[in-house]
Amino acid sequence: MKILFIYSLADIQSPDKPLSQPEEINFGLSYISAVLRAHGHTTKLVVLSRMLKEQNAIRLDRAMAELQPGLICLSAVSTEYPFIVEQARYLKDKYPDIYLSTGGPHVSLNPDKVLDEAFDALCIGEGEWPTLELVEQLAQGQEPTGIANLWIKHGQAIEKNQPRPFVEDLDIFPFPDRAMWQEWISEDADSRYSVLLGRGCPFNCTYCSNHALRKLTDGRYVRFRTPNNILAEIKDLARELGAKPEIYLEVETFAVDKDWARELFAGLKRLNAELPVPIAYGANIRVTPGADFSELFQACQEANFRFINIGLESGSDRLRREVLKRHYFNGDIIRTVKLARQHGLQVALFNMIGLPTETLEDFKATIAVNRACQPDWHLTSIFYPYPGTDLYDLCRGQGLLPDNNPESSERVQSVLDLPNFSKRQIENNFVWFDWHVYRGFRPWYKILIKVALNKLRTKPRLHYWFRKLTKSQALKKLKRKLKS
């Protein structure tokens, strides 16, 4: 059977090459596609964006003509869901006999009204085996029924099947299908890939949906692939990496199982010894009170890690403790950053601003920790209340949510207008974040360039046209002439 996957992005690099790096691929769709291909089915991907306007319909019609699929699978995060619904309506109106299925975290946590739309089925939780069963029933000409994890529309009735337990052994899946993404990745992209090490998170951060997703079904939620399975995938990828090979190891934190991490990092070290050019790595780590990462950071250094990401989120002890459910102290963050640098690791900090109950003084505490750490770079965003999270419920309960959230400006414009930290203050401090953090530590003109780029990010369409201009062939020729 032929299956068309549809994925959408709000922030795209260009109309034809919306992804800037191979590491931006969606693992959920990639693993489902890999399973389907392993069972003899054909898959194709289309990447859409609200930025493309009428081009979306043209792109969909072209894919339908080329593939002639029997099933279309659409997936979206919360902010992209309304756009995906529009595409589903278009497809159902023009191709009424095509079966439409949807899934992803937003659908899994908010399924009740999904089948009121153009979709014929929705998937709650992990989608590999449910989608395979759906495809095989459709391929046999059956009306789908009795598939665990799926809610299936039958006229006006909805068949709600119970979910199967979380997949315990992640090694049973084939490696994710990266090939279907190639035509959508910028030709100027560095060959930086991402490898998924496991699924699930042991923590209960209130801004994240993991605490709700783990309640969807039975079984162990936090699972890791075996080091040997991960190393086999990296070996496969090694020949596709460029002159400066780098892989981001996607996991919530590699410190959950230290024995597993040590075994994996030792394997990475051995693998690099076999390669003509060693692969550099990066990963995320969660700081916990009083934790000593000396041994793990030494193993990172030996495995040729270039950087680690650390989630500070807020420098306010009150916000972390009372609002975010993240229990560590600023001293833990500063000490961990210092230790990482002693082992030759670069450090990036994650920050959020505009959190519920945040004050200007809370924000200043975030700046103070960043100034103390001087991260090599930071990943700072404005808080966005995702449905299905505890903080979304808190915001709704306190009457903080507007009638319409600015979906096209997710994480770069403020949804909230707080009593002691106004929307204007939040957005202004987001733009000037680098100035607050690096003033006196870095050249002022470089900081102001970053400030200008941050301002541009708050205007999604202007940002899109700016990047389109900077990637144009005419500008590249001009840059070459200026250099010569």
Secondary structure, DSSP 8 states (H G I E B T S, - for coil): -EEEEEEE-SS-S-SS--BSSGGGS-HHHHHHHHHHHHTT-EEEEEEE-GGGTTHHHHHHHHHHHHH--SEEEEE--GGGHHHHHHHHHHHHHH-TTSEEEEESHHHHHS-TTGGGTT-SEEE-S--HHHHHHHHHHHHTT------TTEEEEETTEEEE-------S-GGGS-----GGGGGGB-TT---EEEEE-EE--S---TTSSHHHHTTSSSS-SSEE--HHHHHHHHHHHHTT--SS-EEEEE-S-TTSSHHHHHHHHHHHHHHHHHSSS--EEEEEE---TT---HHHHHHHHHTTEEEEEEEEE-S-HHIIIIII-----HHHHHHHHHHHHHTT-EEEEEEEES-TT--HHHHHHHHHHHHHH--SEEEEEE----TTSHHHHHHHHTT---SS--GGGTTTS-S--BTTB-HHHHHHHHHTHHHHHHBTTB-HHHHHHHHHHHHHHTSHHHHHHHHHHHT-HHHHHHHHHHH-
